[in-house]
Amino acid sequence: MAAPAPPSEELTRLAELYGVAAAYRPSPDRVVTASATALTRALAALGVDAEDPSAALAARAAELRARLLPPTVVHWGDGPAPAALTALPAGTALRVDTEQGELRTGAEGLPPGVHRLTATVPDGRTAHAHLIVAPPRLPAPPARSYGLLVQLYSLLSRRSWGMGDLGDLGELAAWAGRTLGAGFVQVNPLHAAVPGDDGVPTDPSPYRPSSRRFPDPVHLRIEDVPEYAYADERFDELLGRARRLRDGVLGGDLIDRDAVWELKRPTLELLRAVPPGPGRRAAYLDYLAAQGQALEDHATWCALAEAHGSDWRRWPAGLRDPRSAETARARTALADRVDFHAWLTWLTETQLTDAQRTAREAGMPVGIVHDLAVGVHPVGADAWAQQRYYAAGMSVGAPPDAFNARGQDWGLPPWRPDRLAESGYAPFRDLLRALFRYAGALRIDHVMGLFRLWWVPEGLPPTEGTYVRYDAEAMLAVLVLEASRAGAVVIGEDLGTVEPGVREALRARGVLGTSVLFFERDWEGDGRPLPADRWRADCLATATTHDLPPTAARLTGEHVGLRDRLGLLTRPVEEERAEAAADAGEWLDLLARLGLLDGSAGPAAEEAGIRAVYRFLRTTPARMVGVWLPDAVGDRRPQNLPGTWDQYPNWRLPIADAEGRPVTLEDLAAAPRLHALIDAVRAGPGT
């Protein structure tokens, strides 16, 4: 196959003017040039016709010369005046209509917020821009702390309906805060999922949601809905089915999200028929008013998906536009279903808020750490309601690297940086405000996406993609502004290949990073495990994540056998086993030299190794240390195995012990192994 054609000089210059990278560096000593097709397709997704690059280049250059202000200007609270303002001609008059409703002349001493800026230059020309005024950085976490990391669906209690729910989250937070002294509980994204239809099940991945702004009602604890107090005998049969579903999972069945929802949905429809009291009705109406168009769009999509299937791209043409007359008529015709889905969202956000309140009341300085996925499903509610903000015909992914020579296509449409800037980053602001209503902290998946994303043109392999740059200063300013308003911590998932300067920029604004023990080596030196005193302080440190083997499997090398059985290895299994054994052995040797590993033998040695790993994490300066909850009972199975689909039950496994037996929340709370691990963590420095 012939190599893709390289871009011309004019196309390269045009692309760079729009933030589309003509080349990138996968390593300091290597430069990869993007193809002409990749640049042309990315520019087209930004509304730029690049068929005649010279003409488009001249038009863009003229536009930039004539422009007085960019669409969005950032002013940090402790910084100098923005360059965009100092570059204006002498005698320019500035008017600022603040977010708080005040009128100011000049841009100094403004309160934090997103304001409307008008600049009038002496020759009479006028320009308008959004002015983001943000605090200089986020405050540090209230105190150095440790917490628990868990995939909520995997945490079943004896009250769950086949998967962990928000009642379980509240119970875990109350117990962990009061009994274990934990400072936080981090969960997977709880965003609304795209429902399955036509025999296709719901995508179980929490990282491919329908909406990032609104949560999924499948997480509701039915018994905690106030109307449940008025339940009658009609609920008995549903409760019996829920009990059998829970017992099945605890007996070895996989978690079935669709089966759970098929029980909860009719139960919630019965509860909705219970007349609310006047105070409760008023609270719901206030919620509807506060959420406005965004909630109406989300609930409309849910109702239309029930009638026409989950993929809005296959709906009748008139319904593909959320602002069309056909959609307005359908919304009226489906008013009861639209209201039902809005009500479900309200219930879910109420229980999320209750969980955070419970965590704080239990003494947690942070509380619940929520997770923000990097993007949304192309067929879902956000992609439908916010079409103008998404790049048509593009998908987010990753370029080829040492771990994946073919690159990755994640199937998530990227935001258009130009449309974000024109709106003053309104979609991003609204998204963050929604999450911070019930989050003590927010983990941002692939936080490097605030700076640039790898765009893959539809129909082409990931190798044919290119990086598109975002205004990182504006994205960070919005993040710092909204998190500061909420008093929340922000954690960036910055694992893997990170562009130079990104971690430094995040740290300067108070965004914590993520450090995983088995990745922390002296890569610029001898490659051996990184000593604790050389770890960064501004991070969440942990031993593993949902995409990696649990610590028991890592220390014993069992993860290699799993990948071998599934045909995922690219080298002979003997080589993989030898490398894994050497990696674990180096860490165990270090832990032993530091006196963190006791001399246990046999089965107890594995448990001692896990305790030593977490003891080590507490000797690092990391502000937050996360204990992967399955590690506390010896679970060996990863929650997600990248590179698999049907071969492995990703996102469908309950927490289990070392023998693979599911463990309930009640069993976890009483497990001697868990308490021994937590005692080891709490005894570490900094407690």
Buried (B, 14 or more C-beta within 10 A) or exposed (E): EEEBEBBBEBBBBBBBBBBBBBBBEEEEEEEBBBBBBBBBBBBBBBEBEBEEBEEBBEBBEEEEEEEBBBBBBBBBBEEEEBEBBEEBEEEBEBBBBBBEEEEBEEBEEBEBBBBBBBBBBEEEEEBEBBBBBBBEBBEEBBEBBBBBBBBBBBBBBEBBBBBBBBBBBBBBBBBBBEEBBBBBBBBBBBBBBBBBBEEEEBBBBBBBBBBBBBBBBBBBBBBBBEBBEEBEEEBEEBBEBBBEBBEBBBEEBBBBBBBBBEBBBEBBEBBBEBEBEEEEEEEBEEBBEEBEEBBBBBBBBBBBBBEBBBBBEEBEEEBBBBEEEBBEEBBEEBEEBBBBBBBBBBBBBBBBBBBBBBBBEBBBBBBBBBBBBBBBBBBBBBBBBBBEBBBBBBBBBBBBEEEBEEBBBBBBBBBBBBBBBBBBBBBBBBBBBBBBEBBBBBBBBBBBBBBBBBBBBEEBEBBBBBBBBBBBBBBBBBBBBBBBBBEBBBBBBBBEEBBEEBBEBBBEBBBBBBBBBBEBBEEEEEEEBBBBEEBBBBBBBBBBBBBBBBBBBBBBBBBBBBBBEEEBBEEEEEEBBEEBBEBBEBBBEBBBEBEBBBEBEEEEBBBBBBBBBBBBBBBBBBBBBBBBBBBBBBBBBBBBBEBBEEEBBBBBBBBBBBEEBBBBBBBBBEBEBBBBBBEBBBEBEBE
